[in-house]
Amino acid sequence: MDNNMILKTALRQSAYDCCCAPEDFVAPQNSTHVSAPSDRARRYLELPHICNLVSYGTNVVVTGQKELLPEIERFLESMPAVEHCFETPGLYPLNRILEKAGARICFMADYFLPDIDAVFGYEQRCAYELKVMEAPEFAQLYLPEWKNALCADRKHLDRLAVGAFYRGELIGLAGCSADCDTMWQIGVDVLPAYRKQGIASALTNRLARETFERGLVPFYCAAWSNVKSVKNAIRSGFRPGWVEATAKRDDYIEKMLKKDV
């Protein structure tokens, strides 16, 4: 597998997610597509989308409700550059369009793809023992401290993990979720007392290698404002792949805000 194959795999998966063709993400023009459920989409997506913007840097591909797409097309045409569609001034007029569906932009995320040379060219190490674990070995680890590495709501998708141990105690954990047929998503947690020692990058890098050995492409997601997570992605051998901005209904957002208080 090389970086070109990795990119093609990601483009194909994004096409399943967005009800379009892989070539749409590298076309010179923006495009919009009616969102629909798909058994080949990422398994955690709640489809159909109200509105979801995706960019690999060349253009913007939007998937969403059919009745919103004409106005969203005009919004895209009004933006002078791809990146402006994801910046705050551009999100204000987009939200005015989404108000008609009782929704707003909720999630803004950066997705990272592995660079083969970076992942395998320099192995990240830490001062602690690392152990590869299959699902039965981490079945009892669905605890708050490992909520990014493992997902209690989708236990059946968690397939592989790497733990960091100090004197037999688990101090860091990276987990892989089988979110699609060809790509597994990596999440990582380190106990507060052991952070800033390179544990997260060692775990992430090792788990990426293990994923490749199983013939799959690892990927990594971070909120654009999560600087620590973005730095970990880079240190672990990942590079920016694509960005997304996703709308959710107002009641969904209000529930999130109350949960965070």
Secondary structure, 3 states (H helix, E strand, C coil): CCHHHHHHHHHHHHHHHHCCCHHHHHCCCCEEEECCCCCCCCCCCCCCCCEEEEECCCCCEEEECHHHHHHHHHHHHHCCCHHHHHCHHHHHHHHHHHHHHCEEEEEEEEEEEECHHHHHHCCCCCCCEEEEEEHHHHCCCCCHHHCCCCCHHHHHHEEEEEEEEECCEEEEEEEEECCCCCEEEEEEEECHHHCCCCHHHHHHHHHHHHHHHCCCEEEEEEECCCHHHHHHHHHCCEEEEEEEEEEEEHHHHHHHHHHHC
